[in-house]
Amino acid sequence: MKNFSRKSLLAFLIFAVLSLFNINQTIAQVDYLWAKSIGGTSSESGNSLTVDNAGNVYITGSFNGMVDFDPSANTANLTSLGGLDIFIAKYNSSGNYVWANRIGGAGNDNSISIALDNSGNIFITGYFNDTVDFNPSLATTNLISAGQSDIFIAKYNGAGNYIWAKSFGDSFSDQSNSVSIDNLGNVLFTGGFSGAVDFDAGLDTSNLSSLGGASVFIAKYDNAGNYLWAKSIDGNSGVIGCSITTDALGNVFTTGNYSTYGYGPVDFDPGVGVYNLYSSSGTSSFILKLNSNGNFEWAKGFGCGYVGTSIKIDEAGNVYSAGDIGPCPLYLNNEFQKPKSENTQNSFFPDWYIQKLDAFGNTLWYKEITSDSYPIYSQRIAIFPDLFGNLFVTGTLNNINDFNPNSTPALIIPFGGTDIFLAKYDVAGNYLWVKDLGGANDEGGNSIFVDSLNNLYITGYYNDTAGFNPPDASAQLTSVGNSDVFIAKYNSCTIVNSSSQNVTICNGENLIVGTNMHFYTSSGTYIDYVSCDSMVTTHLTVNPSYISNKSFEICPHQIISFGANIYTTSGTYIDTLFTTNGCDSIQITTLLVNPEINTSVNGMTITALINSSAYQWLDCNNGFALISGANSQSYVATVNGSYAVVAYVDQGEICIDTSACVSIATGLNELNMESGFTLFPNPANESISIELLNLLSAVKNNISIYDVQGQILIEKFFQSAKTEIDISNLSSGIYIVKIQNGDRFFFKKFVKE
């Protein structure tokens, strides 16, 4: 049992009276669900846990000797090979055993942190000595340390089967303390190393070197275990990375401690830039932000005797950190780069801190939890924000602690040696409640996780008999040997208000429900929290939105319409129509408008420039009368005139179009060659002479010369019966002379040499 000083006892009596006015706040608003014990005759510790979407709990830590990992009446024994060995275990949402694996060798090995990726794969990190088989199956996958303890990072699937493991180290002691998985499945881990360490576990080399004391490393691997990058923060007096996390953009946040007292500053920019931080006379906490490529963003340092032990990011990208406040050589001057605390109501000593920063490193709030005794023991403070921005904290209670950093005290006295505590603070850092867990001996909380339903999971160690929902005797656990592992589950929300809603949306839309901002896109029933004590059940129906593709071919001058849109030209058109269920129907239309009918003339032949199922040629000079038998794509004119064609195109319905009229002067063989005039010479070179035999006066007299394709080349009016025409510009060939004398027409051919 801990012995309290007279000063401590007096402080307790004073604040115990004050706390009577705050009794409702100090009663934990949390429901106990279950607690499980894992242990053997030696010492075991649960160092870290995480939870998947189904509520399964994954835990890692260390054990010695033979341990039964099944907390039920059944047995699932594992036995360490030498000193401390690593364990990984899985339990369902009710705390029932699923599986457990042992990893270890003849030396001391320890797994300190565990994380899951989105596929349910498990990642652990820590340190090992000598030779360790990281494959828990009958196969062997040995890693061998380079000297003393080395760093490891290992991956297993959800069933605990080995996938890969990597090791890093030098002849000194090196250790990894924390692992985090980003949204892309990349693996981030941090810790401390000395000497020169190659952090590329592949065939290439990526050496980092410490300056003298321990240095921070931050390393990134992809999900398949391939090296991406590694960075170090060096300091002559020692820099350690204790906790790491990532945000939605893949930025990397690390906290830990450093010291520069008597050694000069620490440069927290791992690139070519310089960003120096100084510590006070003891250690200081740091928070470092790197982007997804490992480049420096910002860094903060603060406190004397401070050790940053936990860092998390909330849904909004805010940064939460926590840490231990230990002895400071110059405690009265402990204001070195320390944010201002609101805890001024007593003369207690700072024991540990929590704080919240925005994504740019600006302090939003900072709180110190105080103790009645000068801090002696270092402790691991673990935090986890919920979806509402509340912060849950667990750790080890050494002395009388005041958990309310504001004006009204909330005192907790350990049951015996050290206890586990579980506390909650709101989005502004205001105290809400605290729960004291433990017994007459030593207990400690090491890790905490909060799921989307506000279930709380904690793990650590305990001795003898410890209560996990005091004073409920049914929630007590009793250790087998020295210290055993515990896993406990609570729920911090007692549902007061419950509602139900039926919602219908269209495919492609999404529904946002609850403070946790869940996005739903498929039909189903969903349960969300609107606030911590209010739950909404959503019955969601997602109606289909149709997308249809259609192709049409229409005649010239026809139209096609969809909705209010009318189309007359070829192209692809997208229209949004509305169905009876109120959802959009997307109509994609490919429209081909057949061209108008054009014709070509070659001599006396007219051709329709369109493929059609039927044709009919027309005499334009005769009221567009149908030309009997003229039903081919081409028509050969036998007399002068003007002609057009009607084309019939079958597109399911008959598409009919008529071409423009084309004038034709018929060819040589079909002309009326009556001898109404004489032409000489024939053949001719430069000119021809024409004499009309019976000239009618006072009428139109016209001479035209055509080529054999009916094109007019020369046209001349005349008054006398005899005239001469220059043909020097005509090419060699056959030509036709047409003479109009009133209503008489005469034709004759000649040859130009």
URDASUL-V801544 format. One record per residue. RES is the residue in three letters. PHI is phi in radians with two decimals (999 if undefined). Layout:
res->{RES;RES}
phi->{PHI;PHI}
This chain:
res->{MET;LYS;ASN;PHE;SER;ARG;LYS;SER;LEU;LEU;ALA;PHE;LEU;ILE;PHE;ALA;VAL;LEU;SER;LEU;PHE;ASN;ILE;ASN;GLN;THR;ILE;ALA;GLN;VAL;ASP;TYR;LEU;TRP;ALA;LYS;SER;ILE;GLY;GLY;THR;SER;SER;GLU;SER;GLY;ASN;SER;LEU;THR;VAL;ASP;ASN;ALA;GLY;ASN;VAL;TYR;ILE;THR;GLY;SER;PHE;ASN;GLY;MET;VAL;ASP;PHE;ASP;PRO;SER;ALA;ASN;THR;ALA;ASN;LEU;THR;SER;LEU;GLY;GLY;LEU;ASP;ILE;PHE;ILE;ALA;LYS;TYR;ASN;SER;SER;GLY;ASN;TYR;VAL;TRP;ALA;ASN;ARG;ILE;GLY;GLY;ALA;GLY;ASN;ASP;ASN;SER;ILE;SER;ILE;ALA;LEU;ASP;ASN;SER;GLY;ASN;ILE;PHE;ILE;THR;GLY;TYR;PHE;ASN;ASP;THR;VAL;ASP;PHE;ASN;PRO;SER;LEU;ALA;THR;THR;ASN;LEU;ILE;SER;ALA;GLY;GLN;SER;ASP;ILE;PHE;ILE;ALA;LYS;TYR;ASN;GLY;ALA;GLY;ASN;TYR;ILE;TRP;ALA;LYS;SER;PHE;GLY;ASP;SER;PHE;SER;ASP;GLN;SER;ASN;SER;VAL;SER;ILE;ASP;ASN;LEU;GLY;ASN;VAL;LEU;PHE;THR;GLY;GLY;PHE;SER;GLY;ALA;VAL;ASP;PHE;ASP;ALA;GLY;LEU;ASP;THR;SER;ASN;LEU;SER;SER;LEU;GLY;GLY;ALA;SER;VAL;PHE;ILE;ALA;LYS;TYR;ASP;ASN;ALA;GLY;ASN;TYR;LEU;TRP;ALA;LYS;SER;ILE;ASP;GLY;ASN;SER;GLY;VAL;ILE;GLY;CYS;SER;ILE;THR;THR;ASP;ALA;LEU;GLY;ASN;VAL;PHE;THR;THR;GLY;ASN;TYR;SER;THR;TYR;GLY;TYR;GLY;PRO;VAL;ASP;PHE;ASP;PRO;GLY;VAL;GLY;VAL;TYR;ASN;LEU;TYR;SER;SER;SER;GLY;THR;SER;SER;PHE;ILE;LEU;LYS;LEU;ASN;SER;ASN;GLY;ASN;PHE;GLU;TRP;ALA;LYS;GLY;PHE;GLY;CYS;GLY;TYR;VAL;GLY;THR;SER;ILE;LYS;ILE;ASP;GLU;ALA;GLY;ASN;VAL;TYR;SER;ALA;GLY;ASP;ILE;GLY;PRO;CYS;PRO;LEU;TYR;LEU;ASN;ASN;GLU;PHE;GLN;LYS;PRO;LYS;SER;GLU;ASN;THR;GLN;ASN;SER;PHE;PHE;PRO;ASP;TRP;TYR;ILE;GLN;LYS;LEU;ASP;ALA;PHE;GLY;ASN;THR;LEU;TRP;TYR;LYS;GLU;ILE;THR;SER;ASP;SER;TYR;PRO;ILE;TYR;SER;GLN;ARG;ILE;ALA;ILE;PHE;PRO;ASP;LEU;PHE;GLY;ASN;LEU;PHE;VAL;THR;GLY;THR;LEU;ASN;ASN;ILE;ASN;ASP;PHE;ASN;PRO;ASN;SER;THR;PRO;ALA;LEU;ILE;ILE;PRO;PHE;GLY;GLY;THR;ASP;ILE;PHE;LEU;ALA;LYS;TYR;ASP;VAL;ALA;GLY;ASN;TYR;LEU;TRP;VAL;LYS;ASP;LEU;GLY;GLY;ALA;ASN;ASP;GLU;GLY;GLY;ASN;SER;ILE;PHE;VAL;ASP;SER;LEU;ASN;ASN;LEU;TYR;ILE;THR;GLY;TYR;TYR;ASN;ASP;THR;ALA;GLY;PHE;ASN;PRO;PRO;ASP;ALA;SER;ALA;GLN;LEU;THR;SER;VAL;GLY;ASN;SER;ASP;VAL;PHE;ILE;ALA;LYS;TYR;ASN;SER;CYS;THR;ILE;VAL;ASN;SER;SER;SER;GLN;ASN;VAL;THR;ILE;CYS;ASN;GLY;GLU;ASN;LEU;ILE;VAL;GLY;THR;ASN;MET;HIS;PHE;TYR;THR;SER;SER;GLY;THR;TYR;ILE;ASP;TYR;VAL;SER;CYS;ASP;SER;MET;VAL;THR;THR;HIS;LEU;THR;VAL;ASN;PRO;SER;TYR;ILE;SER;ASN;LYS;SER;PHE;GLU;ILE;CYS;PRO;HIS;GLN;ILE;ILE;SER;PHE;GLY;ALA;ASN;ILE;TYR;THR;THR;SER;GLY;THR;TYR;ILE;ASP;THR;LEU;PHE;THR;THR;ASN;GLY;CYS;ASP;SER;ILE;GLN;ILE;THR;THR;LEU;LEU;VAL;ASN;PRO;GLU;ILE;ASN;THR;SER;VAL;ASN;GLY;MET;THR;ILE;THR;ALA;LEU;ILE;ASN;SER;SER;ALA;TYR;GLN;TRP;LEU;ASP;CYS;ASN;ASN;GLY;PHE;ALA;LEU;ILE;SER;GLY;ALA;ASN;SER;GLN;SER;TYR;VAL;ALA;THR;VAL;ASN;GLY;SER;TYR;ALA;VAL;VAL;ALA;TYR;VAL;ASP;GLN;GLY;GLU;ILE;CYS;ILE;ASP;THR;SER;ALA;CYS;VAL;SER;ILE;ALA;THR;GLY;LEU;ASN;GLU;LEU;ASN;MET;GLU;SER;GLY;PHE;THR;LEU;PHE;PRO;ASN;PRO;ALA;ASN;GLU;SER;ILE;SER;ILE;GLU;LEU;LEU;ASN;LEU;LEU;SER;ALA;VAL;LYS;ASN;ASN;ILE;SER;ILE;TYR;ASP;VAL;GLN;GLY;GLN;ILE;LEU;ILE;GLU;LYS;PHE;PHE;GLN;SER;ALA;LYS;THR;GLU;ILE;ASP;ILE;SER;ASN;LEU;SER;SER;GLY;ILE;TYR;ILE;VAL;LYS;ILE;GLN;ASN;GLY;ASP;ARG;PHE;PHE;PHE;LYS;LYS;PHE;VAL;LYS;GLU}
phi->{999;-1.26;-1.69;-1.62;-1.30;-1.08;-1.09;-1.12;-1.11;-1.11;-1.07;-1.10;-1.07;-1.12;-1.38;-1.15;-1.13;-1.10;-1.23;-1.08;-1.41;-2.21;-1.10;-1.21;-1.30;-1.44;-1.40;-1.14;-1.57;-2.55;-1.75;-1.28;-1.94;-2.87;-2.47;-2.23;-2.06;-2.26;-3.02;-2.50;-1.41;-1.85;-2.03;-2.33;-2.56;-1.54;-1.63;-2.76;-2.47;-2.59;-2.40;-1.59;-1.17;-1.57;1.52;-1.22;-1.88;-2.02;-2.34;-2.40;3.07;-2.29;-2.63;-2.42;1.38;-1.79;-2.28;-1.59;-1.58;-1.76;-1.30;-1.48;-1.25;-1.37;-2.19;-2.45;-1.43;-2.22;-2.20;-1.24;-1.49;-2.49;-1.44;-1.32;-2.03;-1.57;-2.22;-2.23;-2.42;-2.18;-2.32;-1.37;-1.15;-1.68;1.51;-1.47;-1.09;-1.99;-2.82;-2.60;-2.24;-1.89;-2.37;3.01;-2.42;-1.34;-1.64;-1.58;-2.31;-2.60;-1.80;-1.84;-2.55;-2.41;-2.63;-2.07;-1.65;-1.20;-1.68;1.51;-1.31;-1.89;-2.20;-2.24;-2.56;2.98;-2.49;-2.60;-2.21;1.05;-1.92;-2.30;-1.53;-1.56;-1.80;-1.32;-1.46;-1.25;-1.27;-2.15;-2.34;-1.48;-2.05;-2.13;-1.24;-1.38;-2.77;-1.51;-1.34;-2.06;-1.41;-2.36;-2.37;-2.42;-2.16;-2.36;-1.44;-1.13;-1.64;1.51;-1.43;-1.13;-2.06;-2.77;-2.61;-2.30;-2.30;-2.56;3.06;-2.26;-1.32;-1.57;-1.53;-2.22;-2.66;-1.86;-1.98;-2.76;-2.33;-2.52;-2.02;-1.47;-1.15;-1.62;1.51;-1.26;-1.88;-1.96;-2.57;-2.48;3.08;-2.41;-2.57;-2.31;1.35;-2.03;-2.21;-1.52;-1.61;-1.69;-1.38;-1.53;-1.38;-1.46;-2.20;-2.47;-1.43;-2.06;-2.23;-1.53;-1.38;3.14;-1.41;-1.17;-2.13;-1.32;-2.05;-2.31;-2.16;-2.29;-2.14;-1.41;-1.17;-1.56;1.57;-1.63;-1.15;-1.96;-2.86;-2.55;-2.27;-2.30;-2.05;-1.90;-2.66;-1.12;-1.75;2.02;-2.38;-2.23;-1.62;-1.86;-2.63;-2.43;-2.68;-2.33;-1.80;-1.13;-1.62;1.51;-1.13;-2.01;-2.09;-2.31;-2.26;3.09;-2.48;-2.61;-2.50;-2.14;-1.07;1.45;-2.18;1.61;-1.26;-1.93;-1.51;-1.59;-1.64;-1.32;-1.64;-1.38;-1.32;-2.25;-2.45;-1.46;-2.15;-1.97;-1.86;-1.42;-1.25;-1.97;-1.38;-2.17;-1.44;-2.33;-2.22;-2.16;-2.00;-2.04;-1.41;-1.16;-1.69;1.50;-1.55;-1.14;-1.98;-2.85;-2.59;-2.28;-2.30;-2.85;1.55;-2.19;1.37;-1.58;-2.36;-1.30;-1.99;-2.66;-2.52;-2.50;-2.10;-1.61;-1.09;-1.56;1.53;-1.28;-1.88;-1.94;-2.41;-2.58;-3.00;-1.57;-2.00;-1.79;-1.04;-2.11;-0.99;-2.13;-1.04;-1.13;-1.80;-1.39;-2.21;-1.20;0.85;-1.68;-1.02;-1.29;-1.60;-1.61;-1.48;-2.26;-1.56;-2.56;-1.75;-1.15;-1.64;-1.05;-2.03;-2.74;-2.33;-2.34;-2.69;-2.30;-2.15;-1.44;-1.15;-1.74;1.57;-1.41;-1.27;-1.62;-2.80;-2.51;-2.29;-1.97;-1.70;-1.90;-2.27;-1.34;-2.11;-1.06;-1.11;-2.10;-1.52;-1.39;-2.47;-1.79;-1.66;-2.07;-2.28;-2.77;-1.43;-1.58;-1.25;-1.76;1.55;-1.26;-2.04;-1.82;-2.32;-2.33;3.07;-2.04;-1.65;-1.62;-2.32;-1.24;-2.01;-1.78;-1.48;-1.79;-1.34;-1.68;-1.31;-1.72;-1.22;-2.35;-1.52;-2.23;-1.92;-1.03;-1.19;-2.64;-1.32;-1.94;-2.08;-1.57;-2.14;-2.34;-2.30;-2.32;-2.23;-1.42;-1.10;-1.69;1.49;-1.37;-1.13;-2.00;-2.82;-2.50;-2.21;-1.71;-2.17;2.68;-2.67;-1.34;-1.88;-1.70;-2.39;-2.69;-1.72;-1.96;-2.66;-2.48;-2.46;-2.15;-1.58;-1.22;-1.71;1.10;-1.37;-1.88;-2.21;-2.32;-2.52;3.01;-2.49;-2.67;-2.23;1.00;-1.85;-2.30;-1.69;-1.90;-2.73;-0.99;-1.69;-1.17;-1.18;-1.26;-1.78;-1.64;-2.10;-2.20;-1.26;-1.46;-2.24;-1.22;-2.11;-2.02;-1.44;-2.13;-2.23;-2.29;-2.21;-2.35;-2.25;-1.61;-2.07;-1.72;-1.23;-1.76;-2.03;-2.29;-2.43;-2.34;-2.49;-1.87;-2.25;-2.10;-2.28;-1.75;-1.00;1.72;-1.62;-2.39;-1.96;-1.83;-2.25;1.39;-1.15;-1.35;0.97;-1.27;-1.83;-2.06;-2.25;-2.30;-1.09;2.81;-1.94;-2.24;-2.03;-2.42;-1.65;-1.51;-2.52;-1.08;-1.94;-2.20;-2.13;-2.19;-1.80;-1.94;-1.74;-1.81;-2.02;-1.88;-1.36;-1.27;-1.94;-1.51;-2.17;-2.14;-2.03;-2.36;-2.13;-2.33;-2.23;-2.23;-1.45;-1.01;1.33;-1.48;-2.28;-2.40;-2.33;-2.35;1.06;-1.67;-1.74;-2.09;-2.16;-2.27;-2.17;-1.12;2.79;-1.95;-2.21;-2.04;-2.15;-1.82;-1.92;-2.05;-1.58;-1.20;-1.53;1.49;-1.68;-1.25;-2.09;-1.64;-1.87;-1.84;-2.00;-1.83;-1.97;-2.03;-1.73;-1.07;-1.22;-1.10;-1.34;-1.94;-2.25;-2.17;-2.09;-2.33;1.21;-1.72;-1.79;-1.89;-2.14;-1.36;-1.58;-2.76;-1.48;-2.48;-1.43;-2.78;-2.33;-2.54;-1.53;-2.16;-1.70;-1.18;-1.38;-2.17;1.15;1.01;-1.20;-1.20;-1.56;-1.05;1.37;-1.56;-2.22;-1.78;-1.15;-2.05;-2.37;-1.77;-1.30;-1.88;-2.40;-1.04;2.93;-2.22;-2.33;-2.46;-2.27;-1.84;-1.91;-1.95;-1.92;-1.60;-2.08;1.68;-2.29;-1.30;-1.81;-2.05;-2.55;-2.06;-1.37;-1.26;-1.31;-2.15;-1.50;-2.26;-1.77;-1.14;-1.30;-1.06;-1.24;-1.72;-1.43;-1.42;-1.78;-1.14;-1.52;-1.65;-2.73;-1.96;-2.39;-2.72;-1.28;-2.63;-1.19;-2.36;-1.99;-1.77;-2.74;-2.27;-1.91;-2.17;-2.27;-1.44;-1.31;-2.26;-1.34;-1.61;-1.55;1.07;-2.32;-1.28;-2.13;-2.48;-2.02;-2.23;-2.00;-2.01;-1.48;-1.25;-1.62;1.55;-1.50;-1.27;-1.87;-2.40;-2.43;-2.59;-1.61;-2.45;-2.14;-1.70;-1.23;-2.10;-2.60;-2.12;-2.21;-1.37;-2.07;-1.11;-1.52;-1.43;-1.33;-1.08;2.70;-1.73;-2.32;-2.13;-1.81;-2.02;-2.04;-1.89;-2.19;1.19;-1.77;-1.81;-2.24;-2.30;-2.29;-2.74;-1.74;-2.57;-2.03;-1.70;-1.50}
